[in-house]
């Protein structure tokens, strides 16, 4: 028995500690960059002038012109992601909608605003060409459907970079470009965690900058 505890303390305990530590390091590791130079949204319409990517941490979605398809995605994103982060600095959701569907979306937006401060929701109405330019600049393996809708939401940082995962257990090559808005579990267990990582990194960067200024 004595030999067992000696072996346990020498080999097993350090291994368990390493595994625990590595999981903690992974959780707060910098979220991978999957695409650089994403097209900035601020040139597509009058509404988008204040919805620039370069000053915000953006959750980007393409809602398309079939409201019945998009409505569930909107409300999942609102309940699971938006309500958690809308009071944090930099955060915004940018929803891209074909300009011919602007009137159709007004009722759904009114429903959102009934119980939520939607000031950090930015609805951008633009034409098919602009929508495709923006979506294609993400350089994902996905496509918009005929209604210009994507079931995924995307994280774009202040430096016009698409953020995601390179070791996701549920994708074929490990790369997670977008987060399925139809799945509350995906939004809650993956997108939320990944946004938390970015905010953690922003906090650490701010602390580092404060220390640098004090040393000057």
Beta strands, then each sheet from edge to edge (+ up, - down):
strand 1: 32-35
strand 2: 57-63
strand 3: 91-98
strand 4: 121-126
strand 5: 149-156
strand 6: 162-164
strand 7: 179-180
sheet 1: 1+ 6- 5+ 2- 3- 4-
sheet 2: 1+ 6- 5+ 7-
end
